[in-house]
Amino acid sequence: MGFEVDFLSVGNSNGDAICVRYGTSELGYTIHITDGGYVETGQRIINHVNQHYGFNPFIANVVLSHQDGDHIAGLIPVVRYFDVGALWMNRPWLYAAELLGAFHGNYTAEGLRQAIRDAYPQLVELEALAIEKGIPIYETFAGSWIGNFLVLAPSRVRYLSLIPEFDRTPESYAKPVKGIFGKLLEVAKKVAAFFETWANEALQENPSPTSASNESCVVQLGVFDGKTVLLTADAGPMALSEAADTAARYGFLSAPAVIQVPHHGSRRNVTPSVLDKWLGAPLPEGAQTRGLAFCSVGDNKPEYPRKRVSNAFLRRGYPVYSTRGVAWLRHHENMPTRAGSAAEHVPFTSSYEE
């Protein structure tokens, strides 16, 4: 079975839009789209699919990793345009009755459900569009198979535990309160200089936590005749560690052929131990690569991927390729050849500021 993965540029800012096609010319191909970037990215996806996968093809599965705007907005025109077999996304309001005790106020289950729906208008719009077109919507929790993709995270239990901490959900007992002191700390942050060698890693084992929304991301592992593709979206260390545990239970925890660098190369989303779990321990300098890493980066985001992150991937045998300045990046195996965007991987950087 062949497969191809296209990481599309979403423009000036960071965001994700990923198109996957797999199968054979004899038996046919399956198209799998994950995330859609911004509203204008939707047309870019439509044009890309029509040009490279056959005009107006059937889209077997559309997956939303999480509800942030740089992932969901472009999926709305995609689902409106194409014939789609299934939409996979998690809707936090479905669990209002189970979470009632976690929220402040005199909510009823229906009142909390509506308050959460009101907080996510694009998610509601995507749901309504799918219902209008008769497209089934499925929960996306660890252990589900979406075609050749195994969902590794989040588990249902962990997802529900994160909902009260989402930025947009109503005030809850679990949501951290930043307060004036926290805001002052953010203002006080200064640029610092770093120096790394191949043997000396600056990536932190306990970075400042990423958002609860990011930790709720759907992490998927595509399995294609022994080769794997790990799609991480904006997942943080918690989600990636859970994903590794799920992969191990299913016998798929091994160095992937392709990995998406989480959250555009943010320094808060990966740790040395999580990368060791997924990619293996650091290799000697100049050793053969284990696979390839792709990072969705906005054209006007020169600070991404963070140098300590791209260095950490490169140490473990995964050169990082960025979508900055290209239309898309493609990895393919046993698929028809076609023109793509040329790119060079991010070099190892010893001296930098953050």
C-alpha positions in Angstrom: 0.0 0.0 0.0 1.3 3.4 -0.9 0.7 6.7 1.0 1.3 10.4 0.6 1.1 13.1 3.2 0.8 16.8 2.2 1.4 19.5 4.8 -0.2 22.6 3.3 0.9 26.2 4.1 -1.8 28.1 5.8 -0.4 31.6 5.1 1.2 34.2 7.3 0.3 32.7 10.7 0.7 29.3 12.3 -2.0 26.7 11.6 -2.5 23.1 10.4 -3.9 21.7 7.2 -2.9 18.1 6.3 -4.1 16.0 3.3 -3.4 12.3 3.2 -4.1 9.8 0.4 -3.3 6.1 0.6 -4.1 2.9 -1.2 -3.2 1.4 -4.6 -4.0 2.3 -8.2 -5.7 -1.1 -8.6 -7.9 -1.0 -5.6 -8.3 2.7 -5.3 -7.3 5.4 -2.9 -8.6 6.7 0.4 -8.5 10.5 1.2 -8.1 11.6 4.8 -8.0 15.3 5.7 -6.9 16.5 9.2 -7.5 20.1 10.2 -8.2 23.0 7.8 -6.2 26.1 9.0 -8.0 29.4 8.6 -11.1 30.3 6.4 -9.0 31.1 3.4 -7.1 27.8 3.8 -10.3 25.9 3.0 -10.1 26.9 -0.7 -6.5 26.1 -0.7 -7.3 22.5 0.4 -10.1 22.2 -2.1 -7.8 23.3 -4.9 -5.0 21.0 -3.8 -7.2 18.0 -3.6 -8.8 18.6 -6.9 -5.5 19.1 -8.6 -3.6 16.2 -7.1 -6.1 13.6 -6.0 -8.6 13.8 -8.9 -11.3 16.3 -9.4 -14.0 16.4 -6.8 -13.1 13.1 -5.2 -14.9 11.4 -2.3 -13.3 12.3 1.1 -13.5 9.3 3.3 -12.7 11.0 6.6 -12.3 14.6 7.8 -10.7 14.9 11.3 -10.6 17.9 13.5 -7.8 17.7 16.1 -9.3 20.3 18.4 -11.4 23.4 18.4 -8.8 26.2 18.0 -9.5 28.6 15.1 -6.3 27.8 13.2 -7.5 24.2 12.8 -11.2 24.3 12.4 -12.1 27.4 10.2 -10.9 26.0 6.9 -12.7 22.7 7.4 -16.1 24.3 7.1 -15.7 25.1 3.3 -14.0 21.8 2.8 -17.0 19.8 4.3 -19.4 22.1 2.5 -17.7 21.5 -0.9 -16.9 17.8 -0.9 -18.8 14.6 -0.5 -17.5 13.4 2.9 -18.0 10.0 4.4 -17.5 10.8 8.1 -16.5 13.8 10.3 -14.5 13.0 13.4 -14.4 15.6 16.1 -15.0 16.0 19.8 -17.7 18.3 21.0 -17.3 19.4 24.7 -20.9 20.3 25.3 -21.9 16.6 24.9 -20.5 15.9 28.3 -22.1 18.8 30.2 -24.2 16.5 32.4 -21.2 14.5 33.5 -19.2 17.7 34.3 -21.8 19.7 36.0 -20.1 19.6 39.4 -16.9 21.0 38.0 -18.4 24.4 37.1 -19.2 27.4 39.2 -22.8 28.7 39.2 -26.2 27.3 39.4 -26.1 25.6 36.0 -28.5 22.9 34.9 -27.1 20.3 32.6 -28.9 22.0 29.7 -27.8 25.4 30.7 -24.1 24.3 30.9 -24.5 22.5 27.5 -25.8 25.7 25.9 -23.1 27.9 27.5 -20.4 25.6 26.1 -22.0 25.6 22.7 -22.2 29.4 22.7 -18.4 29.5 23.4 -17.6 27.5 20.2 -19.6 28.9 17.3 -17.3 27.4 14.6 -17.6 24.0 16.1 -21.4 24.4 16.2 -21.3 25.6 12.6 -19.3 22.5 11.5 -21.6 20.2 13.4 -24.7 21.8 11.8 -23.2 21.5 8.3 -22.5 17.8 8.8 -26.0 17.2 10.0 -27.5 19.1 7.1 -25.5 17.0 4.6 -26.2 13.7 6.4 -22.5 13.2 7.3 -22.1 11.1 10.5 -20.1 12.7 13.3 -18.0 10.4 15.5 -16.3 10.9 18.9 -12.5 10.8 18.5 -11.0 9.0 21.4 -8.0 6.7 21.9 -8.5 3.2 20.4 -10.8 4.4 17.5 -9.7 3.5 14.0 -10.3 6.0 11.2 -9.5 4.0 8.1 -5.8 3.2 8.5 -5.3 5.8 11.3 -5.4 4.7 14.9 -6.4 7.4 17.4 -3.8 7.4 20.2 -5.1 10.3 22.3 -7.1 11.7 24.0 -8.7 9.0 26.1 -12.3 9.9 26.9 -11.5 10.2 30.6 -8.6 12.6 30.1 -10.6 14.6 27.6 -13.5 15.2 30.0 -11.0 16.1 32.7 -9.6 18.9 30.5 -12.9 20.5 29.4 -13.3 22.6 32.6 -9.8 24.0 32.0 -10.5 25.1 28.3 -10.1 28.8 27.9 -13.6 29.3 26.5 -15.6 27.1 28.8 -17.4 28.8 31.7 -15.7 29.5 35.0 -14.8 26.3 36.7 -13.1 25.0 39.9 -10.4 23.4 37.8 -9.5 26.4 35.6 -6.2 28.0 36.7 -6.5 31.7 37.6 -3.6 33.7 36.3 -4.3 36.8 38.2 -2.3 40.0 38.2 0.9 38.3 39.4 0.9 35.8 36.5 0.2 38.6 34.0 3.2 40.6 35.4 5.4 37.6 35.0 4.5 37.3 31.3 5.3 41.0 30.8 8.6 40.6 32.6 9.8 37.8 30.3 13.0 38.7 28.5 14.9 37.3 25.5 17.7 35.0 26.7 20.7 33.7 24.8 21.3 29.9 24.5 24.2 27.8 23.4 23.9 24.2 22.5 26.3 21.5 21.4 25.1 18.1 19.9 25.7 16.5 23.3 24.2 19.4 25.3 20.4 19.7 25.0 18.5 22.9 26.0 15.0 21.3 25.6 13.4 21.3 29.1 12.0 18.2 30.8 9.4 20.3 32.7 8.5 23.3 30.5 5.7 25.7 31.3 2.5 23.8 30.5 0.7 24.2 27.2 -3.0 24.9 27.1 -5.7 22.4 28.1 -7.1 22.7 24.6 -3.8 21.7 23.1 -3.5 18.7 25.5 -6.9 17.6 24.3 -5.7 17.3 20.7 -6.5 14.2 18.7 -3.2 12.3 18.0 -3.3 9.9 15.1 -1.0 7.2 13.8 -1.3 6.1 10.2 -0.3 2.5 9.6 0.8 1.6 6.1 2.4 -1.8 5.5 4.8 -1.4 8.4 5.4 2.3 7.9 3.8 4.8 10.3 2.9 8.5 10.1 2.3 10.3 13.5 0.1 13.4 13.3 0.3 15.3 16.5 -1.5 18.7 15.9 -0.9 20.9 18.9 -0.5 18.1 21.4 1.6 18.7 24.5 3.7 16.3 26.6 0.7 14.8 28.4 -1.1 14.0 25.2 2.1 12.7 23.5 2.9 10.5 26.5 -0.6 9.0 26.5 -0.4 8.5 22.8 2.9 6.5 23.3 1.2 4.3 25.9 -1.7 3.6 23.5 0.6 2.9 20.6 2.5 0.4 22.9 -0.7 -1.4 23.8 -1.5 -1.9 20.1 2.1 -2.9 19.2 2.8 0.3 17.2 5.3 2.2 19.4 8.3 2.5 17.1 10.1 5.3 15.3 7.7 6.6 12.7 8.6 7.3 9.1 7.0 10.7 9.4 6.1 12.8 12.4 4.4 16.2 12.6 6.3 18.5 14.9 3.7 19.4 17.6 2.3 23.0 17.8 4.5 24.4 15.1 7.7 23.7 17.1 6.7 25.3 20.4 9.2 24.6 23.2 6.3 23.8 25.6 5.0 20.8 23.7 7.8 18.3 23.7 10.3 17.1 26.3 13.4 15.0 25.9 11.7 12.0 27.5 8.7 12.2 25.3 10.9 12.4 22.2 13.0 9.5 23.4 9.8 7.4 23.7 8.7 8.2 20.2 11.9 8.7 18.2 14.6 6.9 20.2 17.5 8.3 22.1 19.8 10.9 20.6 22.2 9.6 17.9 25.9 10.4 17.4 26.4 13.5 15.3 26.3 12.6 11.6 24.4 9.3 12.1 21.9 8.1 9.5 18.4 9.6 9.9 15.5 7.5 11.3 12.7 9.4 9.6 11.4 12.9 8.7 9.7 15.6 10.7 7.4 18.2 9.2 6.4 21.5 10.9 3.5 23.8 9.9 4.8 27.3 10.2 3.4 30.7 9.2 5.3 32.7 6.7 5.5 35.6 9.2 6.6 33.4 12.1 10.4 33.3 11.8 10.9 32.2 15.4 9.2 28.8 14.7 10.1 26.0 15.0 12.0 26.9 18.1 15.7 26.1 17.7 15.9 23.9 20.8 13.0 21.9 19.3 14.4 21.4 15.8 17.8 20.6 17.4 16.2 17.9 19.6 14.5 16.3 16.6 17.7 16.4 14.5 19.6 14.8 17.4 17.2 11.9 17.3 17.5 11.4 13.5 14.6 13.5 12.4 15.5 16.5 10.2 12.7 19.1 10.4 11.2 20.6 7.3 9.1 23.8 7.6 6.2 24.9 5.4 7.4 28.5 5.6 7.6 30.0 2.2 6.3 26.9 0.3 2.9 25.9 -0.9 3.1 22.5 0.6 5.5 19.8 1.7 5.0 16.2 0.5 6.2 12.8 1.7 5.2 9.8 -0.4 6.0 6.1 -0.6 4.8 3.9 -3.5 2.6 6.7 -4.9 2.6 8.4 -8.4 5.2 11.0 -8.8 4.1 14.7 -9.1 5.7 18.1 -8.7 6.1 19.3 -5.2 7.8 22.1 -3.2 11.5 21.8 -2.7 12.7 22.5 0.8 15.8 22.1 3.0 15.6 21.0 6.6 16.2 23.3 9.5 20.0 23.2 10.3 21.4 22.4 13.7 21.8 25.8 15.5 24.3 26.2 18.3 23.8 29.8 19.3 20.4 31.5 19.4 18.1 33.8 21.4 14.6 33.0 22.7 
